[in-house]
Amino acid sequence: MCGITGWIDQDIQLPRDRHILEEMTATLTNRGPDAVGHWVSSRAALGHSA
């Protein structure tokens, strides 16, 4: 089973907060260590663990 995390923010530039996304995604390790990914744009950040 996979897990998805992330957020959207119109007020800040998210690439500088990539470490927060990586920490959030790390909490999903019980979902399966087979694949982990991160995607960050200026206003949205998404992570997954499968």
DSSP file (Angstrom, degrees, kcal/mol; ACC not computed):
  #  RESIDUE AA STRUCTURE BP1 BP2  ACC     N-H-->O    O-->H-N    N-H-->O    O-->H-N    TCO  KAPPA ALPHA  PHI   PSI    X-CA   Y-CA   Z-CA
    1    1 A M              0   0    0      0, 0.0     2,-0.2     0, 0.0     0, 0.0   0.000 360.0 360.0 360.0 138.0    0.0    0.0    0.0
    2    2 A C        -     0   0    0     46,-0.0     2,-0.4    48,-0.0    48,-0.2  -0.612 360.0-147.4 -99.3 160.3    1.4    3.4   -0.8
    3    3 A G  E     -A   49   0A   0     46,-2.8    46,-2.0    -2,-0.2     2,-0.4  -0.963   8.0-159.6-125.4 145.4    1.3    6.6    1.1
    4    4 A I  E     +A   48   0A   0     -2,-0.4     2,-0.3    44,-0.2    44,-0.2  -0.965  13.6 169.9-126.9 140.3    1.1   10.2   -0.2
    5    5 A T  E     +A   47   0A   0     42,-2.6    42,-3.0    -2,-0.4     2,-0.3  -0.938  17.1 105.2-141.3 163.8    2.0   13.4    1.5
    6    6 A G  E     -A   46   0A   0     -2,-0.3     2,-0.3    40,-0.3    40,-0.2  -0.928  36.9-130.1 155.2-175.9    2.4   17.1    0.6
    7    7 A W  E     -A   45   0A   0     38,-2.1    38,-2.5    -2,-0.3     2,-0.4  -0.986   8.5-134.2-162.9 163.5    1.0   20.6    0.6
    8    8 A I  E     +A   44   0A   0     -2,-0.3     2,-0.4    36,-0.2    36,-0.2  -0.980  22.7 178.2-123.3 136.5    0.2   23.6   -1.5
    9    9 A D        -     0   0    0     34,-2.4     5,-0.2    -2,-0.4     3,-0.1  -0.963  19.4-170.5-144.0 123.2    1.1   27.1   -0.4
   10   10 A Q  S    S+     0   0    0     -2,-0.4    -1,-0.1     1,-0.2    34,-0.1   0.568  85.7  55.3 -85.5 -10.1    0.5   30.3   -2.3
   11   11 A D  S    S+     0   0    0     32,-0.1     2,-0.3     2,-0.0    -1,-0.2   0.690 103.5  43.6-101.6 -20.8    2.5   32.5    0.1
   12   12 A I  S    S-     0   0    0     31,-0.1     2,-0.8    -3,-0.1    -3,-0.2  -0.846  79.7-110.6-125.6 161.8    6.0   30.9    0.2
   13   13 A Q    >   -     0   0    0     -2,-0.3     3,-0.8     1,-0.1     4,-0.2  -0.825  29.9-160.6 -88.9 112.1    8.5   29.4   -2.2
   14   14 A L  G >  S+     0   0    0     28,-1.8     3,-2.3    -2,-0.8    28,-0.2   0.751  74.1  77.5 -73.6 -26.6    8.4   25.6   -1.4
   15   15 A P  G >  S+     0   0    0      0, 0.0     3,-1.2     0, 0.0    -1,-0.2   0.837  92.0  56.8 -55.5 -30.2   11.7   24.5   -2.9
   16   16 A R  G <  S+     0   0    0     -3,-0.8     3,-0.3     1,-0.3    -2,-0.2   0.693 105.5  52.5 -72.4 -15.8   13.6   25.9    0.0
   17   17 A D  G X>  +     0   0    0     -3,-2.3     3,-1.2    -4,-0.2     4,-1.2   0.039  68.6 120.2-105.6  24.1   11.5   23.7    2.4
   18   18 A R  H <>  +     0   0    0     -3,-1.2     4,-2.4     1,-0.3     5,-0.2   0.848  67.7  64.8 -57.1 -35.1   12.2   20.4    0.6
   19   19 A H  H 3> S+     0   0    0     -3,-0.3     4,-2.0     1,-0.2    -1,-0.3   0.834  98.3  54.7 -59.6 -32.3   13.7   19.0    3.8
   20   20 A I  H <> S+     0   0    0     -3,-1.2     4,-2.5     2,-0.2    -1,-0.2   0.926 108.0  48.5 -66.4 -43.9   10.2   19.3    5.4
   21   21 A L  H  X S+     0   0    0     -4,-1.2     4,-2.7     1,-0.2    -2,-0.2   0.912 110.3  51.6 -61.3 -42.7    8.7   17.2    2.6
   22   22 A E  H  X S+     0   0    0     -4,-2.4     4,-1.8     1,-0.2    -1,-0.2   0.883 110.9  48.0 -63.3 -38.2   11.4   14.6    3.0
   23   23 A E  H  X S+     0   0    0     -4,-2.0     4,-0.8     2,-0.2    -1,-0.2   0.892 111.7  50.0 -67.8 -39.9   10.8   14.4    6.7
   24   24 A M  H >< S+     0   0    0     -4,-2.5     3,-0.8     1,-0.2     4,-0.2   0.922 111.7  48.0 -63.0 -44.1    7.0   14.1    6.1
   25   25 A T  H >< S+     0   0    0     -4,-2.7     3,-2.0     1,-0.2    -1,-0.2   0.850 102.4  63.5 -66.4 -34.5    7.6   11.3    3.6
   26   26 A A  H >< S+     0   0    0     -4,-1.8     3,-1.3     1,-0.3    -1,-0.2   0.776  91.6  65.3 -61.7 -25.9    9.9    9.5    5.9
   27   27 A T  T << S+     0   0    0     -4,-0.8     3,-0.4    -3,-0.8    -1,-0.3   0.627  94.3  62.2 -70.7 -10.8    7.0    9.0    8.3
   28   28 A L  T X   +     0   0    0     -3,-2.0     3,-2.6    -4,-0.2    -1,-0.3   0.238  64.9 113.9 -96.6  12.6    5.4    6.8    5.7
   29   29 A T  G X   +     0   0    0     -3,-1.3     3,-1.6     1,-0.3    -1,-0.2   0.775  67.1  66.4 -60.4 -26.0    8.2    4.1    5.7
   30   30 A N  G 3  S+     0   0    0     -3,-0.4    -1,-0.3     1,-0.3    -2,-0.1   0.618  87.0  72.1 -69.3  -9.0    5.8    1.5    7.1
   31   31 A R  G <  S-     0   0    0     -3,-2.6    -1,-0.3     1,-0.2    -2,-0.2   0.598 124.7 -65.9 -79.1 -11.2    3.9    1.8    3.7
   32   32 A G    <   -     0   0    0     -3,-1.6     3,-0.5    -4,-0.2    -1,-0.2  -0.013  31.1-132.3 129.0 127.5    6.8    0.0    2.0
   33   33 A P  S    S+     0   0    0      0, 0.0     3,-0.1     0, 0.0    -1,-0.1   0.261  79.8 101.1 -88.1  14.1   10.4    0.8    1.4
   34   34 A D  S    S+     0   0    0      1,-0.2     2,-0.3    -3,-0.1    -2,-0.1   0.864  91.5   6.6 -70.0 -36.7   10.2   -0.2   -2.3
   35   35 A A        -     0   0    0     -3,-0.5    15,-2.9     2,-0.0     2,-0.4  -0.992  58.3-179.4-150.8 138.3   10.0    3.3   -3.8
   36   36 A V  E     +B   49   0A   0     -2,-0.3     2,-0.3    13,-0.2    13,-0.2  -0.998  12.9 173.3-136.2 137.9   10.2    6.8   -2.5
   37   37 A G  E     -B   48   0A   0     11,-2.0    11,-2.2    -2,-0.4     2,-0.3  -0.990  14.9-162.2-146.8 155.3    9.8   10.0   -4.5
   38   38 A H  E     -B   47   0A   0     -2,-0.3     2,-0.4     9,-0.2     9,-0.2  -0.988   3.1-174.1-135.6 144.4    9.5   13.7   -4.1
   39   39 A W  E     +B   46   0A   0      7,-2.8     7,-3.0    -2,-0.3     2,-0.4  -0.982   9.1 179.1-139.2 127.5    8.3   16.5   -6.4
   40   40 A V  E     +B   45   0A   0     -2,-0.4     5,-0.2     5,-0.2     2,-0.2  -0.994   5.5 170.4-133.6 129.1    8.5   20.1   -5.6
   41   41 A S        -     0   0    0      3,-3.1   -27,-0.2    -2,-0.4    -2,-0.0  -0.601  56.2 -83.3-117.9-173.2    7.5   23.2   -7.6
   42   42 A S  S    S+     0   0    0     -2,-0.2   -28,-1.8     1,-0.2     3,-0.1   0.791 126.1  17.5 -65.2 -26.6    7.3   26.8   -6.4
   43   43 A R  S    S+     0   0    0    -30,-0.2   -34,-2.4     1,-0.2     2,-0.3   0.440 121.4  52.5-126.6  -2.4    3.9   26.4   -4.8
   44   44 A A  E     -A    8   0A   0    -36,-0.2    -3,-3.1   -34,-0.1     2,-0.4  -0.992  51.4-171.3-139.9 146.1    3.3   22.6   -4.4
   45   45 A A  E     +AB   7  40A   0    -38,-2.5   -38,-2.1    -2,-0.3     2,-0.4  -0.995   9.5 178.6-137.4 129.5    5.2   19.8   -2.8
   46   46 A L  E     +AB   6  39A   0     -7,-3.0    -7,-2.8    -2,-0.4     2,-0.3  -0.983   2.3 178.7-133.0 142.6    4.3   16.1   -3.0
   47   47 A G  E     -AB   5  38A   0    -42,-3.0   -42,-2.6    -2,-0.4     2,-0.3  -0.969   3.5-172.5-137.7 155.4    5.9   12.9   -1.7
   48   48 A H  E     -AB   4  37A   0    -11,-2.2   -11,-2.0    -2,-0.3     2,-0.4  -0.992  12.0-164.1-146.9 155.3    5.1    9.2   -1.8
   49   49 A S  E      AB   3  36A   0    -46,-2.0   -46,-2.8    -2,-0.3   -13,-0.2  -0.990 360.0 360.0-137.3 128.6    6.3    6.0   -0.4
   50   50 A A              0   0    0    -15,-2.9   -14,-0.1    -2,-0.4    -1,-0.1   0.356 360.0 360.0-130.3 360.0    5.3    2.7   -1.9
